Amino acid sequence: MRVKVCGMREPDNISALSQLPIDFMGFIFYPASPRFAGANKKLEKWLAKESPTALKSIARVGVFVNAELEDLINRIHDYELDYIQLHGSESAEYCKELFSLWDFSSIRRASIIKAFSIDEKFNFDSVKAYEPYCKYFLFDTKGASFGGNGVQFDWSLLEQYKGETPFLLSGGIAEESAEAIKTLKHPQLAGVDINSKFETAPGLKDIAAIERFIQNLNN
């Protein structure tokens, strides 16, 4: 099962995390987030100079919320992002327009992860329009803010998802969630996305707790 750790911001913390067997590392480019990475010039310089060695095969994910396409494209270039996670109300047409820009230019491309906010009223058929454009979906808990609410949704709702696009499970996942995650048998469950429940402060992760979680998850 793949592991994504989101909300990273501090180079030393990133370096420590990179020693663990994770697959994705997320950087949030939503200014209203307490984990906003876009204002950290130290991080930008570190990513450009030191991260190729430090991050090795860990994919870089930029998290955006209803961003202007120009800003998104600039971040992909500046931070050498491998994925973009669209965590707002971006439409399938937004994704299509992004694909069109990539098709007709030489700008750096990134695979798309589209996040959806899940509650008991969510219609899983609504994700079908995004399938041509997305490498992964991400199912998060519907809450007051765009992610980072620290609350789990009812995972039994995942049975309603009949699509072919793999998904990452997100929303309030904590160290003690590993056992419950291992009982999920959905054929498209590709991995988990963890964030606030593993923090000592916004943007600063508890490396030991993440290591224990991964060991339990893979045991």
Buried (B, 14 or more C-beta within 10 A) or exposed (E): BBBBBBBBBBBEBBBBBBEBEBBBBBBBBBEEBBBBBBEBEEBBEBBEEEBEEBBEEBBBBBBBBEBEEEEBBBBBEBBBBBBBBBBBEBEBEBBEEBBEBBEEEEEBBBBBBBBBBBEEEBEBEEBEBBEEBBBBBBBBBBBEEBBBBBBBBEBEBBEEBEBEBBBBBBBBBBBEBBEEBEEBEEEBBBBBBBBBBBBEEBBBBBBEBBBBBBEBBEE
